[in-house]
Amino acid sequence: MKLTELFDSNKLSLSFEVFPPKTDTAFESVKFATEEIARLRPSFMSVTYGAGGGTSRYTLDIAKNIKETYGVPTLAHLTCVSSTKETVHARIQDMKDAGIENVMALRGDLTPELQGSDRSNWPYRYAVDLIRELKEHGFCIGGACYPEIHPESANQSEDIRHLKEKVDAGCSFLTTQMFFDNHLLYNFLYKIREAGITVPVIPGIMPITNAKQVARSIQLSGSFMPQRFKSLVDKFGSSPAAMKQAGIAYATDQIIDLYANGIKNVHVYSMNNPDVAAKIQSNLSDILG
């Protein structure tokens, strides 16, 4: 199923992101975790793609297993940074052979060895280059967006211009980077709608269930941490059980507020944790119906 069919519905949806293993030895444990999340029957599941494509084969293996064994629609991530045309074409064919209809098109992180590289001759310098390629193959294409500005953009106006380019190139929907203050999303949505971006925007919510995640999340995303959230971490961060419960409650509260304000589809970054995914889904059981 193409995800645009889901987003066109008036029904509220909840989906989860999972990530592939970094090593062969971790494959079975990661596969088990993703299967446990698939058993929750979310609206769909996305499977990420390792930096530099190092776990690309696992992305497809897990996405195919979720789709075929559990009947859960899947969204396979694909990055293109420093890739050749031949490599990307091979990955596209692999996805088509696996029956994958939905692709999250990303440039990918510039790993340390790529920092400072001359990118002028790369066939895929930006995600929009990959989106144009995928569009020719009939995929339902998702793109990333940043309510708090992409870290490489000079300002939000520039960021939104680039986002419009991705949508015009073929993106059917957008998924946001994590955020912890819903007002940032509402303000962002107003601005992009004013700029003519009308495709569905799926908020990405990250449940912070241990104090160590806070610094890591800020480092990766630059996300603003509201005082309400900081107080939660200060109070419960030293107790793993309490912090997990509080983090799940905070994420649940964010999601309920989003639904109450007209957002129909929410995507949760599960960190491959079936227990966290199950508790959030349970908290929303009557809301989701």
N, C-alpha and C positions, 0 to 999 in steps of 0.2 A: 504494500500500500504506500502510495506517495503521501508524505506528511501534510501536504496542502489540503488533502481531503479531511484530515483531522482538524486542521486549523480553520477550515471553512465551517465546521460544526459549531453550534452554540453551546455544546456540552463542555464543562470544565474538564481540563486534563492535567495530569501530573506525570512527568517523565523523569528518567534518571540517566546520568552519565556514568560510565564505567571506563576503566583504562586497562590496556593489555599489560602483561608482565614484561619486565625488563630483561629477564633471563629465561632460558629453557626450563630450569629447575623450578621456577615459580609458576609455570603455566597451569598446572593442575589446580593449585590453590586459588589462583585468580579465576580460572574457569568455573570452579565451584562457587566462588563468591558472586560472579556475574549470573550464574544460573539461579542462585537463591534470590537475587533481585528480580530476575525474569519471572520467577514463580509468583511474584506480587502482582503480575499482570499490569504493569504500567502502560500508559498510552503509547510510549515508545521508549527505546533506549539508544543512547548514542555511545559510540566506542571511539576513544581518542586514538591519536597517532603519535608515536614516540618522536622526540626531537631528532631531526635528521633522518627520520624514517627507519630508525633502528628496530622498531617493533612492528613494522608494517604488516608482516605476514600474520602476526597474532591479531591485529585489528580485524582483519578479514575473517580469520578462523572464529573469533568470538562473535562477531556480528552475524555470521552465517549460522552458528549454533543457536544463538538466541532466536533468530528468525525461524529456522526450520524446526527446532525442537520444542520451542515454547510459543510459537506463533506471535511473538512480540515484534512489531515493526521496528526496524533498526535504521540508524543513521550512522554511516561510517565516515570518520574523519579522514581527510586526505590533505597532506601538506606538500608544498612544491619547492620550498627554499633550496636553492643550489641543485635542483634536479634537472636531468636532461629531458628532452622531449620523449625520447625512447622509454625512459624509466616511467614517466607519467602515463604514457600510452599503455604500457604493460600493466600498470596498476589499475587503470580504467577498465581494461579488458578483463582483468581478474575480478573486479567488482561486478561487471556485467555477467560474467560466467557464474558468479555466486548468487545472482538474482538480487543484488543490492540496487534499490531504486533511489535511495536518498543519500546524499553526500554533503558533508560539511567541508566547504572549500576554504583552506587556510594557507597563508604564506608559510607559517611555521616560525619557530623561534630561531633567531640568529645565535647559534651556539658559539662558545668562545673562539673556536677555530675559524668561524666565519665572520667574526667581528672585524671590521675594517677591510673586508674583501672588496675587490672591484666587482660590483654587481652589474655593470653596464652591459655585459654580454650574456648575462643569464637569460634563458628563455622565459623564466617565470620570476620576475622581480617582485611582484605583488600578487595578492590573492586574486585580484581582478583578472590577471592573465590566466590563472587556472580556471576561474569561473567561465570565461569565454570558451575554453577548451571543453569543459564538462557540458556546457549548454548544447554543444553540437551532438552530444551522445544521449540526450533526452533525460538526464537525471533531474530529480527534484533537488535543487541546490540551496543549501543554507550558508549563511555568512556570519561572521562575528561582528559585534559592535560593542562599543565602550561608553556606557553612560557617563563615565568620569574622564573621558578623552583617552585615546590611544597614547601610550607613553612616548611614541615617536612623532606625534603630531604637535605642531606649534601652538594650536589653539583648537577650540571645539568647532569653529566654523570650517576650518580646514579639514578636520576629521569628518564632519558631516558631508562635505563635498566628495571626499573619497568614498564614503559609504554610499552616496547616491550613485557613484560610478559602478560600484559592485552590484547594486540593485538593477541598474540599467543594463548591465552586462548579463544578467540572468538569475540573480538571487531571488528565490521565491519566499524566503523568510530569513529572519535574523535572530541570533541568540546572543544574549548579553554576557559580558564578563560579570563576575560576581560583584555584588554591591550589598551594603548593609544598612542603607537608608533608602527607603522606597521613594522618598521625595526626589532623590537624584534621578530615578528612573522616570517619574512622572514629568519632570522638567525636560529630560532628554527626549521623551516621546513627543512632547509639545513642539520642540525645536525641529525634530526630523519630519514631523507631519507638515510643518510650515514649509520645509524644504522640498516637499513633494514625495517623500518616502512613505509609501502606503502599505507595504508588505507587513505581514504579522511579525511582531517582535516578541520573542519568548524570553522572559526574564530568567536569568541563571542564579540560583540561590545556593550558597555554600554553607551548610551547617558546620559551625566551628565547635567541635566537641572536645578539644583539649587546648590548653593555653599555648602550647608550642605552635599550634596552627596560626595563631594571630600574627606573629612576626613574619612567618612564611607567607601568609596571604597578602600582607601589606607589601612585602618585597616583590611578589610575583605580579600583583595587580595594581598596587598603589591605591587600593581602596580606602575611602574615608571611613573611619571608625567612629560612629556617633558616641556621645558620652554614655548613653544608655547601655551600649554594648560594652564599653570600657569598664563600666561599673560592674557589669555581670562578670567579666573576666577577673577583675580585682577581687570580687567577693568569693567566687567559686573556683577560680583557676587552680588553686592548690589541692582541690579534691577532684580526682578524675571522674568519679561517679556523678558528683554534683555538677561538674562542668559539662559533662555529656548531656545530662538531663536539661540543664539550662540552655545549652547550645541548640538542642533539638527544639525546645520551646520557643527560642528566639526565631529560628528559621520558620517554624510553624506559624508564628505570629506574622512574620513578613508575608508568607504565602497567603494567609487569610486576608490580610489587608489588600494584597494585590487582587485577589478574586473579588473582594468587596468593591473595588474601584474599577471593575470592568475588564481586568485581565483574565483571559480564558485559559491560557496555557502557561504552565510553570515548569521549568527544568531544574532538577536538583543535582548538584555535583556530589555524588554519593561517596566518593573516595573508596569505592569497592566495599563499602560497609553495609551488609544486608540488614543488620540490626537497626542502624540509623535510618535507612530507607523505609523499613517496615514500620518503625515508630512514627515517622512523619506521615506516612500514608494512613496509619491508624488514626492519628490525630485529626485527619481530614476526611475520615470515612463518610460521615453524614453530609459533609459539604459537597464531596465529589459525587455522592449518590450511588 
